[in-house]
Amino acid sequence: MTMFHFFNCAILTFGPHAVYYSATPLSEYDTLGTSVKAALVYLGTALVKLVCLATFLQVSENDGFDPYQELLKALIGFIDVAGLYFALTQLTHRNISQNHKFQAVGLGWAFADSVLHRLAPLWMGARGLEFTWEYILQGLEANANLVLSISLAALASLIWLRKNKPKTLIPIIYACAGIVATMPSITSYLRRGLGWYFPKVVGFELFTSLVMAFISWQLFSACQRPSA
Amino acid sequence: MAALKKSTELLESVYSVVALLFILLACVGLCDAAAAVDVYRLIQYDMSGSPFGSRFAALNHHAASLSFPPGADLSRTVLIIPLRELNITFVREYITQKKPLGGLLFLLPEVLSFKHGGNMQVHEKEKMKKLLAELERLLVHSNIACPVYFAFENDDIDTVLADIKKNDAMGQPATATTGGYKLVIPTAEPKKVVSPTITNIQGWLSGLKADGDANQLPTIAIVASYDTFGAAPALSVGSDSNGSGIVALLEIARLFSLLYSNPKTRGRYNLLFGLTSGGPYNYNGTQKWLRSFDQRLRESIDYAICLNSIGSWDNELWIHVSKPPENAYIKQIFEGFSNVAEELDLKVGLKHKKINISNPRVAWEHEQFSRLRVTAATLSELPVAPELFEGTGSLFDGRQYVNETAIIRGVKLVAESLARHIYGHQGKNVQIFADESILAVNPAYIRSWLDLLSQTPRVAPFLSKNDPFVMALKKELADHADEVNVQHENLEGIFTFYDSTKARLNIHQVASVTFDLLLLLVLGSYLIVLFCFLVITTRGVDELISLFRRPPSRKVKTA
C-alpha cells in the first residue's frame, strides 16, 4: 500500500514531463539529446549555486524571513538564469527550430529540477506507513515548476535568440522574465515571511505558472508574427 | 586497448556504487509515526509446562476503541482500553472464550508512571487498586493468544484515542480499506530466558565474643525478599511489596552496625541480614539459602524476623507465625513486640497459619524457616496470606502507594524489640533508638532508597547475575555488615520465563487502499487529459483522432 502511494506521487511528479515529451512534436523531432544536455547544465548550475550559498549565506536559527539573506539567495538564483542562457545559446543543438529548442531545454531543466529536489524526499517519505498530503502537494508543485520552466525558457529564447523583436514588447519580455526568474524567492517569502501553509503556496504557484505561461505564449506568438 | 579496459573498470565501479546506493536507500528505516509511545508487555511464562500470559510480542494491526460496532471482526484489530473505561467482564469474556483478537493495549493513568509520581484522591486510589488487582489477577493466570501491552496515557495517545472513538462512532471500524490508525511494534518473537538466576545477599554482624568459644553465640536473622513479580515486569517496582521491607532491613542494618561498631555496645548476639530473591515463587530463594547453611549456623539461629510489606499501614501490624501461639519462643517474641508497640502507639496482632507440608505453596517467608525447624515470624501489614503472584509488585504498587512514616514506625518497632532482646532490657521502658539521638531512624535514608526502589523493576528472571541493582544492594549491605556473601542459584525448574518486556509502539495514521486507488484514477485521467490537451494545441485535433484511428486505416491499406 505504501509503495502504491509512492508510485502515485511519482507519476504525479514525473509523469507530466514524459507526457509533454510524447504529446508535443518534440518526440517527432527527436530532441531528447537537447533535453539531456539541458538537464546536465542544470546539474552544473545547481552545484555552482550550492557552493555560492555555502560560502556567502549564514544559517539562521529561526525560520523567519530575513530580507538580506533572501536578497542574497535571489542574486544567487540568477545563476540559474545564466545557466539557462548557456544551455540555450552555447550548447550545439542539431538543427531544430527555435520553437522546439526552448521547449526541449525547458523540459530538460524542469525534469532535472524535479529529480534533484523531489526524488529523494519522495523515496524516503512516501514509502512509510504514515500518510501525509505533503508528497501530493510536492507533485503539484513539480507540475507548476514544469510550466514555469518552459515559460522561462520561452522568454529567455526570446531575449537571446530572436534578433528582431518589436520594440514595444521588449520591456514586457524582460519584466516577465524577471518575475519568473525570481519565483523561488517569492514563494519562500510567502512561506516564511507571511507564513502561508504549503497547500496555499502550491495553489499560488499553480495559478501564477498558468498566468505566466499564458502571457509568455502571447508574447512568443506576437514576436513570431513579424518574422513569419 | 588499455583505455577501453580502464573505462569498463570505471563503469563497473560506478555500477557497483549505484547498486550499493540503491540497497542502502531501500534499507533506510521508514519510521515517521504520528506518535511513538513506550509500552510494557504482559508477562509471559510457563508453569509446569502450561503457558500463561501473553504469548506474542510483535504487533501490526489497526486500532479500535471500546465503542466498536457490535459484531465487528476483531481478529486483526487492537483494542485500546483506558483504565477508566475498563469492563472486566468484557475482557474476561474475550480471554476465557478465546475469541479472536488482534491485541490489547491498556492505558494506565499518568499518575502511576514513575516519572510522574502524582497524588491521587484516597477513594480513587482504592477503586483503582481494586480494578487493577482484578485485571492483573485475570491476565496473569490466563493464556492469551495475542499481544497485551500496558502504556501510560499522555497527550499524543489521548488525541489518537479520541480520533479513533470518533471514527468508531460513525460505524466504520478501521480496516485496510477504510483508513484509520495502525499500531506497529516491530519486535522479534519472545525467547526463553536461559537459566534465570536468583541471587541471595547476606550480611553478617558478629556479636561480642565472650572469653569462651566464639561460635556459640546465638544469632538473630532479619530477612526480606527483594524481587517482584507483576503483570507488566517492566513496571513491577513493588514499592510496598517488598520495597518497604528492603528499606527497613537496610535501615535496621545501619542502626545496628552503629551500635556494633563500638565493642562496648556490641551485643552478645550475631545478626544475620538476608536479602533473598525468588520471593514470588514460593520463596524459592529463601529455601535454597537456608539449605546452604551449615547445620551449626542453622541451629544457632534463635529466631528470624521476615519483613513483608510494611509501607502502607495506619495503625495495625500483624505478626504471622506457623508455630502455635502457645509456644514459649513465639510468646516471647510477641510480647517483646507488643510492649514496644504500645509505647509507639500502634497495635500488633498475632496470626497463626499452620503449614501444610504436602502443599507446595509457601505464602509467607517464615514458613521456609519453619520447615527447617527454625523459629520465625513475618511482620506485615497484610492480615491474610497473599495468593500466588498476588501482592508481589502489582501495577498500582508505585511510589505514591507507600508512605515513609509507616516504614519509619515499622523500623522503630523492629529495632527496639530486637535491641531489647539483645541487651536484655525486656519490659523496661528504655528507648535505644530515640529520635534526635545518634541512633535515630534516618528519614532521608529511607526516602532515598524508597525512591530508588520505586524506579527499579526487579523481576528475578530479568535480573542478570551482575545486575547493577543487585550489586548496589550488596555494596550497601557491605557498608553496614562485617561480612557479605552473595549466593547465585537457579530458579526452580517449574517456571520458564520469556523476554521482551518493553517496546516502542509506533502509531501511524494510514490511508485506505480505496484512497490510493482513487488517487491513481484521478492521476491517470489527469495525465490522459494533459496528453490530449498538448496534442491538440501543438499538433492539432486531427493528430489526436488519428492516434485512435490507426488500426482501421492499416486494415484499409492491406485490403
Contacts between the chains, C-beta under 8 A, distances in Angstrom:
chain1	res1	chain2	res2	distance
A	1	B	176	7.6
A	1	B	510	7.5
A	1	B	513	5.9
A	1	B	516	6.4
A	2	B	30	7.6
A	4	B	513	7.6
A	4	B	516	4.6
A	4	B	520	7.6
A	5	B	511	7.3
A	5	B	516	5.8
A	5	B	519	7.9
A	7	B	520	7.9
A	8	B	516	6.3
A	8	B	519	5.0
A	8	B	520	5.6
A	8	B	523	6.0
A	11	B	523	5.7
A	11	B	527	7.0
A	12	B	523	5.4
A	12	B	526	7.9
A	15	B	523	7.2
A	15	B	527	5.0
A	16	B	527	7.1
A	16	B	530	6.1
A	19	B	527	5.4
A	19	B	530	5.3
A	19	B	531	4.9
A	19	B	534	6.9
A	20	B	530	7.8
A	20	B	534	6.2
A	22	B	531	7.3
A	23	B	530	7.5
A	23	B	531	4.8
A	23	B	532	7.9
A	23	B	533	8.0
A	23	B	534	3.6
A	23	B	535	4.8
A	23	B	538	7.2
A	24	B	534	5.4
A	24	B	535	7.7
A	24	B	538	4.5
A	24	B	539	7.4
A	25	B	538	5.8
A	25	B	539	6.1
A	123	B	25	6.2
A	124	B	25	7.8
A	124	B	28	6.4
A	124	B	30	7.8
A	125	B	32	7.2
A	127	B	30	5.6
A	128	B	30	3.8
A	128	B	31	7.2
A	128	B	32	5.6
A	128	B	508	7.6
A	129	B	30	7.0
A	129	B	33	7.7
A	129	B	182	6.0
A	129	B	184	6.8
A	129	B	506	8.0
A	129	B	508	4.0
A	129	B	510	5.7
A	130	B	32	5.1
A	130	B	33	6.0
A	130	B	34	6.4
A	130	B	508	4.7
A	130	B	509	6.1
A	130	B	510	7.4
A	131	B	179	7.8
A	131	B	508	7.8
A	131	B	509	5.7
A	131	B	510	5.5
A	131	B	511	4.1
A	136	B	519	7.5
